[in-house]
Amino acid sequence: MNRAMKKSECFYLGRVTKEYSFMGEVIINLDTDEPEIYENLEAVFLEMGKDLLPFFIEKSSFQRGSELRVRFEDVKTEQDADAILKKEVYLPLELLPKLSGEKFYFHEVIGFSLVDVNHGTIGTIESINDSTAQALFVVSDGEDEILVPMVDDFVKKIDRKRREVLVETPDGLIEMNK
């Protein structure tokens, strides 16, 4: 972990939110439902300008909830800590815990086929739009862009071997998008 990484090789873990001490310690607010998984990290990547640069962890401990108190090797003063405040924190994709069953990471299903139990293959999942109140599969059928809400009740199966997401959408949803 001593080289810069590309964002496409990483996942967002959280953000440096505040200083903790006069000795350069900071608080990272982790964006995860299971913060305890990340308790013993050796290093993280911080977005510094256009680069993701490695920062090695000397010591870390949980404060409350998903706040991780961290002392980095090369951050020793308040000024050092100021320089990394509000920076986004990333980890390499290979450190993501493996999901099984119907749970999936958004990046994991890009390129999968979206198949509806009533309509057959809808198209290829091009991206996930999570900037709306309800996350959406953005699917291309070669001609049209089809938006399918990522509702738990719609998603019936994730077939990682066949690279398919099986959904059952309400009547009219697919036709409405064309």
Residue pairs with C-beta under 8 A, 6 or more apart in sequence:
1 42
1 43
1 45
1 54
1 56
1 92
2 54
3 54
4 45
4 51
4 52
4 53
4 54
5 45
5 52
5 54
5 90
5 92
6 52
7 47
7 52
7 90
9 92
9 93
10 45
10 52
10 90
10 91
10 92
10 93
11 90
11 91
11 92
11 93
11 95
11 96
11 105
11 107
12 31
12 88
12 89
12 90
13 28
13 30
13 31
13 32
13 38
13 44
13 89
13 90
13 91
14 28
14 29
14 30
14 31
14 32
14 66
14 68
14 88
14 89
15 28
15 29
15 31
15 86
15 87
15 88
15 89
16 26
16 27
16 28
16 46
16 84
16 85
16 86
16 87
16 89
17 26
17 27
17 28
17 29
17 67
17 85
17 86
18 26
18 27
18 85
19 25
19 26
19 27
19 78
19 81
19 82
19 85
20 26
20 27
20 69
22 77
22 78
23 71
23 76
23 77
24 71
24 72
24 75
24 76
24 77
24 78
24 80
24 81
25 69
25 70
25 71
25 75
25 81
26 69
26 70
26 72
26 75
26 81
26 84
26 85
27 63
27 67
27 68
27 69
27 70
28 44
28 67
28 68
28 70
28 89
29 66
29 67
29 68
30 38
30 66
30 67
30 68
31 66
32 38
32 66
34 97
35 62
35 65
35 66
35 68
36 62
37 97
38 68
38 91
39 60
39 62
39 68
40 60
41 57
41 60
41 91
42 56
42 57
43 54
43 55
43 56
43 57
44 54
44 55
44 57
44 89
44 90
44 91
45 52
45 53
45 54
45 55
45 89
45 90
45 91
45 92
46 52
46 53
46 55
46 84
46 87
46 88
46 89
46 90
47 87
47 88
47 89
47 90
48 84
48 87
52 90
55 72
55 73
55 74
55 75
55 84
56 72
56 73
56 74
57 70
57 71
57 72
57 73
58 71
58 72
58 73
59 70
59 71
60 68
60 69
60 70
60 71
61 68
61 69
62 68
62 69
63 69
72 84
74 80
75 81
75 84
93 107
96 105
99 105
99 108
101 158
102 152
102 155
102 156
102 157
102 158
103 158
104 158
104 165
106 128
106 130
106 135
109 125
109 128
109 137
109 158
109 165
110 125
110 126
110 127
110 128
111 124
111 125
111 163
112 124
112 125
112 163
112 164
112 165
113 121
113 122
113 123
113 124
113 125
113 162
113 163
113 164
113 165
114 121
114 122
114 123
114 124
114 125
114 137
114 139
114 148
114 164
114 165
114 167
115 121
115 122
115 164
115 165
115 166
115 167
116 122
116 166
116 167
116 168
116 169
116 174
117 156
117 166
117 167
117 168
118 168
118 169
119 169
119 174
122 139
122 141
122 146
122 148
122 174
123 139
123 140
123 141
123 142
123 146
124 139
124 140
124 141
125 137
125 138
125 139
125 165
126 138
126 139
126 140
126 145
127 138
128 135
128 136
128 137
128 138
128 150
129 135
129 136
129 138
129 147
130 136
134 149
134 150
134 151
135 149
135 150
136 147
136 148
136 149
136 150
137 147
137 148
137 149
137 150
137 165
138 145
138 146
138 147
139 145
139 146
139 147
139 148
140 146
144 177
144 178
145 177
146 174
146 177
146 178
147 177
148 154
148 167
148 169
148 173
148 174
148 177
154 167
154 168
154 169
155 165
155 166
155 167
156 166
156 167
156 168
157 164
157 165
157 166
158 164
158 165
158 166
159 165
159 166
